[in-house]
Amino acid sequence: MTAGRPRRQAPVMIRSISRRVLPLAAGAFVACAVIQVFLAGLGVFDDPGSFITHRDFGSTFGWLTLAMLVLALLGRAPRRITGLCVLLLVLFALQSVFVALRSDLPAIAAVHPLNGFAILGLGVVITRAAWAVQRAPAPEVVAASEGQPGGSATVAPVAPVAPVAPAPDAG
């Protein structure tokens, strides 16, 4: 026991916290991606020097992709969410590769904005899925509460019984 809690309860608490924080981190990532698109627009339509801000901001919020993956793993998120977090991390890393190829292979570097929109869309998908998982009870909590006094064991629904009408008089 540590600090009055059984050792086994600590991993459950870490999973629970991770499941609660993942949708917040994913939502923050989506917000940052929207800001990133705005900063790119400033670089195109206002001042080309704004691309430096676009580049620096992208480097700053890129750590959220790794944080999301770690939270998905710690929270034992469904494989789909964890896989999408891996894909997001890879696509985000490719953004820098596309920029580095702008002199030698401009046709490949032109994929940079398309990849950016794919990253934004994927961020939205992860955020929505993470919120859905966060709303659902963790499997450990459901399993622990079943069979316990006051727990919520699964009970098969009972079909309603239709009232029986009285028989008409024969006489």
Backbone hydrogen bonds, N-H to C=O, Kabsch-Sander energy under -0.5 kcal/mol:
donor,donor_aa,acceptor,acceptor_aa,energy
2,T,5,R,-2.4
5,R,2,T,-1.7
9,Q,6,P,-1.1
10,A,6,P,-0.6
10,A,7,R,-0.9
12,V,8,R,-0.7
13,M,9,Q,-2.1
14,I,10,A,-2.4
15,R,11,P,-2.4
16,S,12,V,-2.4
17,I,13,M,-2.7
18,S,14,I,-2.6
19,R,15,R,-2.5
20,R,16,S,-1.5
21,V,17,I,-2.2
22,L,18,S,-2.4
24,L,20,R,-0.5
25,A,21,V,-2.7
26,A,22,L,-2.7
27,G,23,P,-2.3
28,A,24,L,-2.4
29,F,25,A,-2.2
30,V,26,A,-2.2
31,A,27,G,-2.3
32,C,28,A,-2.4
33,A,29,F,-2.4
34,V,30,V,-2.1
35,I,31,A,-2.1
36,Q,32,C,-2.3
37,V,33,A,-1.9
38,F,34,V,-2.0
39,L,35,I,-2.6
40,A,36,Q,-2.0
41,G,37,V,-2.2
42,L,38,F,-2.1
43,G,39,L,-1.7
44,V,40,A,-1.6
45,F,41,G,-3.0
46,D,42,L,-2.2
47,D,42,L,-1.6
50,S,47,D,-2.7
51,F,48,P,-1.6
52,I,49,G,-1.5
53,T,49,G,-0.6
54,H,50,S,-2.1
55,R,51,F,-2.8
56,D,52,I,-2.8
57,F,53,T,-2.8
58,G,54,H,-2.0
59,S,55,R,-1.8
60,T,56,D,-1.7
61,F,57,F,-2.4
62,G,58,G,-0.8
63,W,60,T,-0.7
64,L,61,F,-1.5
65,T,62,G,-1.4
66,L,62,G,-0.7
67,A,63,W,-2.3
68,M,64,L,-2.7
69,L,65,T,-1.8
70,V,66,L,-2.5
71,L,67,A,-2.6
72,A,68,M,-2.4
73,L,69,L,-2.2
74,L,70,V,-2.9
75,G,71,L,-2.6
76,R,73,L,-1.0
77,A,72,A,-2.8
82,T,78,P,-2.3
83,G,79,R,-3.2
84,L,80,R,-2.3
85,C,81,I,-2.2
86,V,82,T,-1.9
87,L,83,G,-2.5
88,L,84,L,-2.5
89,L,85,C,-2.1
90,V,86,V,-2.2
91,L,87,L,-2.9
92,F,88,L,-2.5
93,A,89,L,-2.0
94,L,90,V,-2.1
95,Q,91,L,-0.9
95,Q,92,F,-0.7
96,S,92,F,-0.6
96,S,93,A,-0.6
97,V,93,A,-1.0
98,F,94,L,-2.7
99,V,95,Q,-1.8
100,A,96,S,-2.1
101,L,97,V,-1.2
102,R,99,V,-1.5
105,L,101,L,-2.7
108,I,105,L,-0.7
109,A,105,L,-2.3
110,A,106,P,-1.5
111,V,108,I,-1.7
112,H,109,A,-2.0
114,L,110,A,-0.5
115,N,111,V,-3.1
116,G,112,H,-2.0
117,F,113,P,-2.0
118,A,114,L,-2.1
119,I,115,N,-2.5
120,L,116,G,-2.2
121,G,117,F,-2.6
122,L,118,A,-2.6
123,G,119,I,-2.4
124,V,120,L,-1.9
125,V,121,G,-2.2
126,I,122,L,-2.6
127,T,123,G,-2.4
128,R,124,V,-2.6
129,A,125,V,-2.4
130,A,126,I,-2.8
131,W,127,T,-2.2
132,A,128,R,-2.0
133,V,129,A,-2.2
134,Q,130,A,-2.3
135,R,131,W,-1.9
136,A,132,A,-1.2
142,V,138,A,-1.9
143,A,139,P,-2.6
144,A,140,E,-2.4
145,S,141,V,-1.9
146,E,142,V,-1.3
148,Q,145,S,-1.3
151,G,148,Q,-2.7
153,A,151,G,-0.8
162,A,160,P,-0.5
165,A,163,P,-0.5
